[in-house]
Amino acid sequence: MNNIKIYIIIYISFLFMIAVACESILPTAINDDELLDGPIEGLNNEQITQFSRGDFAFNNQIFTTESGLGPIFVSTSCGSCHFGDGKGTPENSIIRFGKLDSMGNPYQILGSPQLQYRSITGYSPEKLPINALFFKVVPPAITGLGYLALVSDSDIISMSDPDDKDNDGISGVVSWGVIPKYLNPNINSIQINGQYIFRFGKKATSYNLFHQTVKAYNQDIGIASQQEPIDVWSGHEIEPEISSQTVIDVHAYLNSLKAPIQRNQSDEEIINGKKIFVNIGCGGCHKETLKTGYSDIEVLSNKVFHPYTDLLLHNMGSDLDDGYTEGSAKTFEWRTPALWGLGLSPNSQGGKFYLMHDGRANSIEEAILMHGGEATLRKLNFQNLPSKDKNNLLKFLNSL
């Protein structure tokens, strides 16, 4: 009997050691606020199924020559530019080029507006034409876009102040454009002279997420769809290289990604940093709180959320003027980027920050100091902060 007890004790001790060893080997669970990817909570079974299909197409479908890739392209998949649904890096940046004048765009026949700088074997990638104006764009994070898509046109217009009537130095303007024929206007859209409010992209040149999805497949991967059947190599219309259902599923995926969650919200320094953010005027463009309108996705409908953007174009000064533009934006105007998820950027950027439209800033502080134009006074306010307040502000921004 004593031998049996000894064996039992040894066995239990052995199991305990295995459990301890496994705990040290297996990765610990990552908190939801440390991840950008994942669906909005509360989707129904049908929506989750479509989200999963879109997730697979976005992150796992890698195009090859057999499935339509080439001859020229920028990337072979959506996820290769948006790792973990986060920001990209200068290595996978997008290059937009061209020049608009009274005669139109003379670089249209040379591939404008997007440079396809990679190619399959046997072909040469595009090169920037001599004297062509251009800017580089680091792929943005894509989480929470469904919320931004549902901000009403009337709310966006109410935030604009093109003549700076309130004398706060902020004169954000709406980006207006003509929607392609394959799109239907959003519910309660406001139309002026045949143009609608565009809200996505660094220069706000995409109307909605479906528009952005179609453009990305065509211009980033060189994949023709039913909606955009033009081949980027030949300039001719070709048969679709992707099914409309896949485009719809990827749109649903983008539309249903959760909003980034702020971390350490009860930290006193972060709470103080948020107050400083407001006090020095950063909230003039980076609006903390917006709300959605109606959506057929119930969990997105009529919700208050906190993205820190106004979805407007702002004059960012001469240092951020790359000379090239699209849509109604001027060369020095950029759409206010949402700040939510900012502190998680290094997770998809190789452990570093690559901020601003082209990734030229390697820290949050560097990005602030590059602000000009309408943001000049806010930058000066930041520079004049005591070290403690400045650190608290940066800690707050890093918590988003």
C-alpha positions as CSV (number, residue, x, y, z in Angstrom):
1,M,0.0,0.0,0.0
2,N,2.8,2.4,0.8
3,N,4.4,1.8,-2.6
4,I,1.1,2.7,-4.2
5,K,0.9,6.0,-2.3
6,I,4.5,6.7,-3.4
7,Y,3.6,6.0,-7.0
8,I,0.5,8.2,-6.8
9,I,2.6,11.1,-5.3
10,I,5.3,10.7,-8.0
11,Y,2.6,10.6,-10.7
12,I,0.9,13.7,-9.5
13,S,4.2,15.5,-9.2
14,F,5.0,14.5,-12.7
15,L,1.7,15.9,-14.0
16,F,2.4,19.1,-12.1
17,M,5.8,19.5,-13.7
18,I,4.3,18.9,-17.1
19,A,1.7,21.6,-16.5
20,V,4.3,24.1,-15.4
21,A,6.5,23.3,-18.3
22,C,3.6,23.6,-20.8
23,E,2.6,27.0,-19.3
24,S,6.2,28.3,-19.8
25,I,6.3,27.0,-23.4
26,L,2.9,27.9,-24.7
27,P,2.3,31.5,-25.6
28,T,0.1,33.5,-23.2
29,A,-3.2,34.8,-24.4
30,I,-3.0,38.3,-25.9
31,N,-5.5,40.8,-24.6
32,D,-8.1,42.0,-27.0
33,D,-6.9,45.6,-26.7
34,E,-3.4,44.6,-27.9
35,L,-4.8,43.3,-31.2
36,L,-6.2,45.2,-34.2
37,D,-7.8,42.3,-36.0
38,G,-11.0,40.6,-35.1
39,P,-14.8,41.1,-35.8
40,I,-17.1,43.4,-34.0
41,E,-18.9,41.7,-31.1
42,G,-22.5,40.8,-31.7
43,L,-22.4,39.8,-35.4
44,N,-25.0,37.2,-36.2
45,N,-24.1,33.8,-37.7
46,E,-24.6,34.8,-41.3
47,Q,-22.4,38.0,-40.8
48,I,-19.7,36.0,-39.0
49,T,-19.7,33.5,-41.9
50,Q,-19.3,36.2,-44.5
51,F,-16.6,37.9,-42.3
52,S,-14.7,34.7,-42.2
53,R,-14.8,34.4,-46.0
54,G,-13.7,37.9,-46.4
55,D,-10.9,37.4,-43.8
56,F,-9.6,34.4,-45.8
57,A,-9.7,36.3,-49.1
58,F,-8.0,39.4,-47.6
59,N,-5.3,37.6,-45.7
60,N,-4.8,34.2,-47.3
61,Q,-5.5,34.6,-51.0
62,I,-2.2,35.2,-52.7
63,F,-2.4,35.9,-56.4
64,T,-0.2,34.2,-58.9
65,T,0.1,34.3,-62.7
66,E,-2.4,31.5,-62.8
67,S,-5.0,33.4,-60.8
68,G,-4.5,36.8,-62.6
69,L,-1.4,38.4,-61.2
70,G,0.7,40.5,-63.5
71,P,2.4,41.4,-65.6
72,I,2.8,44.4,-63.3
73,F,1.6,44.9,-59.8
74,V,2.5,46.3,-56.3
75,S,1.5,43.5,-54.1
76,T,0.3,39.9,-54.4
77,S,-2.3,40.0,-51.6
78,C,-4.3,42.4,-49.4
79,G,-2.8,41.1,-46.2
80,S,0.8,41.6,-47.3
81,C,0.4,45.4,-47.1
82,H,-1.8,45.3,-44.0
83,F,-0.2,42.7,-41.7
84,G,-2.5,42.0,-38.7
85,D,-4.9,44.7,-40.2
86,G,-2.3,47.3,-39.1
87,K,-0.2,49.9,-40.9
88,G,2.4,49.0,-43.6
89,T,5.9,50.2,-44.0
90,P,7.9,52.2,-46.6
91,E,8.9,48.9,-48.1
92,N,5.4,48.2,-49.2
93,S,4.3,51.8,-49.8
94,I,2.0,52.9,-52.7
95,I,3.4,55.5,-55.1
96,R,0.8,57.8,-56.7
97,F,1.9,59.9,-59.6
98,G,0.7,62.2,-62.4
99,K,0.1,65.8,-63.1
100,L,-3.3,67.5,-63.8
101,D,-3.4,70.6,-66.0
102,S,-5.9,72.2,-68.3
103,M,-5.4,69.4,-70.9
104,G,-6.0,66.7,-68.3
105,N,-3.5,64.2,-67.1
106,P,-0.6,63.7,-69.6
107,Y,0.7,60.7,-67.6
108,Q,-2.6,58.7,-67.9
109,I,-1.1,56.6,-70.7
110,L,2.0,55.9,-68.6
111,G,0.0,54.2,-65.8
112,S,-1.1,57.1,-63.7
113,P,-2.3,57.4,-61.0
114,Q,-0.5,54.4,-59.5
115,L,3.0,53.1,-60.1
116,Q,3.2,49.3,-60.6
117,Y,6.8,48.9,-59.4
118,R,6.9,45.1,-59.4
119,S,6.5,42.6,-62.2
120,I,6.4,38.9,-63.0
121,T,9.4,37.2,-64.7
122,G,9.9,38.4,-68.3
123,Y,8.3,41.8,-67.8
124,S,9.7,45.2,-66.6
125,P,8.0,47.1,-63.8
126,E,6.8,50.7,-64.3
127,K,9.2,53.5,-63.6
128,L,8.3,57.0,-62.7
129,P,8.2,59.2,-65.8
130,I,10.6,62.1,-65.8
131,N,9.2,65.2,-64.1
132,A,6.1,63.4,-62.9
133,L,4.8,64.6,-59.5
134,F,4.3,61.9,-57.0
135,F,3.8,61.0,-53.4
136,K,4.3,57.8,-51.4
137,V,1.7,56.3,-49.2
138,V,2.3,53.8,-46.4
139,P,-0.7,51.4,-46.2
140,P,-3.0,52.4,-43.4
141,A,-4.5,50.3,-40.6
142,I,-7.9,49.1,-41.6
143,T,-9.7,48.4,-38.3
144,G,-12.9,50.3,-37.3
145,L,-13.5,51.4,-40.9
146,G,-17.2,50.3,-40.8
147,Y,-17.8,52.9,-38.1
148,L,-16.2,55.7,-40.2
149,A,-18.2,54.6,-43.2
150,L,-21.4,55.3,-41.3
151,V,-20.7,58.9,-40.1
152,S,-23.5,60.9,-41.7
153,D,-22.7,63.4,-44.5
154,S,-24.5,66.1,-42.4
155,D,-22.2,65.5,-39.5
156,I,-19.1,65.7,-41.7
157,I,-20.3,69.0,-43.2
158,S,-21.1,70.3,-39.7
159,M,-17.5,69.8,-38.7
160,S,-16.1,71.6,-41.7
161,D,-15.3,75.3,-41.5
162,P,-13.6,76.3,-44.9
163,D,-13.7,80.0,-44.0
164,D,-12.6,79.6,-40.4
165,K,-15.6,81.5,-39.1
166,D,-14.9,80.6,-35.5
167,N,-11.3,81.9,-35.7
168,D,-9.7,78.8,-34.2
169,G,-7.2,78.5,-37.1
170,I,-8.9,75.2,-38.2
171,S,-10.6,75.3,-41.6
172,G,-11.2,71.7,-42.6
173,V,-13.0,71.1,-45.9
174,V,-15.1,68.3,-47.3
175,S,-13.7,66.2,-50.1
176,W,-16.2,66.1,-52.9
177,G,-16.1,63.7,-55.9
178,V,-18.1,61.9,-58.6
179,I,-18.9,58.3,-57.7
180,P,-18.3,55.6,-60.3
181,K,-21.4,54.1,-62.0
182,Y,-21.1,50.8,-60.2
183,L,-21.8,52.5,-56.8
184,N,-25.1,53.5,-55.4
185,P,-25.2,56.5,-53.1
186,N,-25.3,55.7,-49.3
187,I,-28.5,56.2,-47.4
188,N,-29.1,59.9,-46.7
189,S,-26.2,61.0,-48.9
190,I,-25.9,64.7,-49.6
191,Q,-25.2,65.5,-53.2
192,I,-24.1,68.9,-54.6
193,N,-23.8,69.4,-58.3
194,G,-23.6,65.7,-58.9
195,Q,-20.8,65.2,-56.4
196,Y,-20.8,63.2,-53.1
197,I,-18.6,63.3,-50.0
198,F,-15.5,61.1,-50.2
199,R,-14.0,60.0,-46.9
200,F,-11.4,57.2,-47.3
201,G,-7.7,57.4,-48.3
202,K,-4.9,59.8,-47.4
203,K,-6.5,62.4,-49.7
204,A,-10.1,61.2,-49.2
205,T,-10.4,60.0,-52.7
206,S,-12.7,56.9,-52.1
207,Y,-16.4,57.3,-51.5
208,N,-17.0,54.2,-49.4
209,L,-15.4,50.9,-48.5
210,F,-16.7,49.1,-51.5
211,H,-15.2,51.7,-53.7
212,Q,-11.9,51.4,-51.8
213,T,-12.0,47.6,-52.1
214,V,-12.5,47.6,-55.9
215,K,-9.7,50.2,-56.4
216,A,-7.3,48.3,-54.2
217,Y,-7.7,45.0,-56.1
218,N,-7.2,46.8,-59.4
219,Q,-4.5,49.3,-58.6
220,D,-2.6,47.5,-55.8
221,I,-2.7,43.9,-57.1
222,G,-3.6,44.5,-60.8
223,I,-6.7,42.3,-60.5
224,A,-9.6,43.2,-62.8
225,S,-13.1,42.8,-61.4
226,Q,-16.6,43.2,-62.8
227,Q,-16.7,46.7,-61.3
228,E,-13.2,47.7,-62.5
229,P,-12.4,45.6,-65.6
230,I,-9.5,47.6,-66.9
231,D,-6.1,45.8,-67.0
232,V,-3.4,48.0,-65.5
233,W,-0.8,46.6,-68.0
234,S,-2.6,47.0,-71.3
235,G,-5.2,49.6,-70.4
236,H,-7.8,47.5,-72.1
237,E,-11.0,45.9,-70.6
238,I,-10.5,42.3,-69.8
239,E,-12.6,39.5,-68.2
240,P,-12.9,39.7,-64.4
241,E,-10.0,37.9,-62.5
242,I,-11.9,37.8,-59.3
243,S,-15.5,36.9,-58.5
244,S,-17.9,39.6,-57.4
245,Q,-18.7,37.5,-54.4
246,T,-15.1,37.7,-53.2
247,V,-15.1,41.5,-53.6
248,I,-18.4,41.6,-51.6
249,D,-17.0,39.3,-48.9
250,V,-13.8,41.4,-48.5
251,H,-16.0,44.6,-48.3
252,A,-18.0,42.9,-45.6
253,Y,-14.8,41.9,-43.7
254,L,-13.5,45.5,-43.8
255,N,-16.9,46.8,-42.8
256,S,-17.1,44.4,-39.8
257,L,-13.6,44.8,-38.2
258,K,-13.7,45.9,-34.6
259,A,-12.7,49.3,-33.5
260,P,-9.3,49.5,-31.7
261,I,-9.6,49.5,-27.9
262,Q,-7.7,52.1,-25.9
263,R,-5.3,50.5,-23.3
264,N,-4.7,51.4,-19.7
265,Q,-7.6,53.9,-19.6
266,S,-7.5,54.3,-15.8
267,D,-3.8,55.3,-15.7
268,E,-3.5,58.8,-14.2
269,E,-0.8,59.9,-16.6
270,I,-2.9,58.8,-19.6
271,I,-6.0,60.6,-18.2
272,N,-3.9,63.7,-17.8
273,G,-2.4,63.3,-21.2
274,K,-5.9,63.2,-22.7
275,K,-6.7,66.5,-21.0
276,I,-3.6,68.1,-22.4
277,F,-4.4,66.8,-25.9
278,V,-7.7,68.7,-25.7
279,N,-6.3,71.8,-24.0
280,I,-3.6,72.4,-26.6
281,G,-6.1,72.1,-29.4
282,C,-5.4,68.8,-31.0
283,G,-9.0,67.8,-30.9
284,G,-9.8,70.6,-33.4
285,C,-9.0,68.1,-36.2
286,H,-8.7,64.8,-34.3
287,K,-12.3,64.8,-33.0
288,E,-12.5,62.2,-30.2
289,T,-16.2,61.3,-30.6
290,L,-18.3,60.6,-33.6
291,K,-21.5,58.6,-34.2
292,T,-22.8,56.2,-36.8
293,G,-26.2,56.4,-38.6
294,Y,-28.4,53.5,-39.5
295,S,-26.8,50.3,-40.6
296,D,-28.3,46.9,-41.6
297,I,-25.6,45.5,-39.4
298,E,-27.3,46.1,-36.1
299,V,-24.2,46.3,-33.9
300,L,-22.9,49.2,-36.1
301,S,-26.2,51.1,-36.1
302,N,-26.5,54.4,-34.2
303,K,-23.3,53.9,-32.2
304,V,-21.1,56.5,-30.5
305,F,-17.3,55.7,-31.1
306,H,-14.0,57.4,-30.5
307,P,-11.7,57.5,-33.6
308,Y,-10.0,60.9,-33.2
309,T,-10.7,62.2,-36.7
310,D,-13.0,64.6,-38.5
311,L,-12.7,62.9,-41.9
312,L,-11.9,66.3,-43.4
313,L,-9.1,67.7,-45.5
314,H,-6.7,70.1,-43.8
315,N,-3.8,72.3,-44.9
316,M,-0.8,70.6,-43.4
317,G,1.8,73.1,-44.5
318,S,4.6,73.3,-47.1
319,D,6.8,70.6,-45.5
320,L,4.0,68.0,-46.2
321,D,3.3,69.3,-49.6
322,D,4.5,66.7,-52.1
323,G,3.2,68.6,-55.1
324,Y,0.9,65.9,-56.3
325,T,-2.8,65.5,-55.5
326,E,-6.0,63.8,-56.4
327,G,-9.7,64.5,-56.2
328,S,-10.6,67.8,-54.7
329,A,-7.7,68.0,-52.3
330,K,-4.9,70.5,-52.8
331,T,-1.3,69.4,-52.8
332,F,-0.9,70.5,-49.2
333,E,-4.2,69.0,-47.9
334,W,-4.5,65.7,-46.2
335,R,-7.4,63.9,-44.6
336,T,-7.2,63.7,-40.8
337,P,-6.1,60.2,-40.0
338,A,-7.9,58.4,-37.2
339,L,-5.6,58.0,-34.2
340,W,-7.2,54.9,-32.7
341,G,-4.8,52.0,-32.9
342,L,-1.9,54.4,-33.1
343,G,0.2,52.8,-30.3
344,L,-0.2,49.4,-31.9
345,S,1.4,50.5,-35.1
346,P,4.8,48.9,-34.5
347,N,3.2,45.5,-34.2
348,S,2.7,45.5,-38.0
349,Q,5.7,47.7,-38.8
350,G,8.6,45.5,-37.7
351,G,8.7,46.9,-34.1
352,K,9.1,50.5,-35.3
353,F,6.9,53.5,-36.0
354,Y,6.5,54.7,-39.6
355,L,4.0,57.6,-39.3
356,M,2.6,60.4,-41.5
357,H,1.4,59.6,-45.0
358,D,4.7,58.3,-46.2
359,G,6.2,56.8,-43.0
360,R,8.7,59.6,-42.6
361,A,8.2,60.0,-38.9
362,N,9.8,57.3,-36.6
363,S,8.0,58.3,-33.4
364,I,4.8,59.9,-32.3
365,E,6.7,63.0,-31.2
366,E,8.4,63.3,-34.7
367,A,5.0,63.1,-36.3
368,I,3.6,65.9,-34.1
369,L,6.6,68.1,-35.0
370,M,6.0,67.6,-38.7
371,H,2.6,69.2,-38.5
372,G,2.3,72.6,-40.1
373,G,-0.3,74.7,-41.8
374,E,-3.5,74.7,-39.7
375,A,-1.7,72.6,-37.1
376,T,1.2,75.0,-36.5
377,L,-0.2,76.5,-33.3
378,R,-1.0,73.1,-31.9
379,K,2.6,72.0,-32.6
380,L,3.9,75.1,-30.9
381,N,1.7,74.4,-27.9
382,F,3.1,70.9,-27.7
383,Q,6.7,72.2,-27.9
384,N,6.1,74.6,-25.1
385,L,4.7,72.0,-22.7
386,P,6.7,71.1,-19.6
387,S,8.5,67.7,-19.9
388,K,6.0,66.0,-17.6
389,D,3.0,67.1,-19.5
390,K,4.6,66.3,-22.9
391,N,5.4,62.8,-21.7
392,N,1.8,62.3,-20.4
393,L,0.5,63.5,-23.8
394,L,2.7,61.0,-25.7
395,K,1.7,58.3,-23.2
396,F,-1.9,59.0,-23.9
397,L,-1.4,58.9,-27.7
398,N,0.5,55.6,-27.3
399,S,-2.4,54.1,-25.4
400,L,-4.8,54.6,-28.3
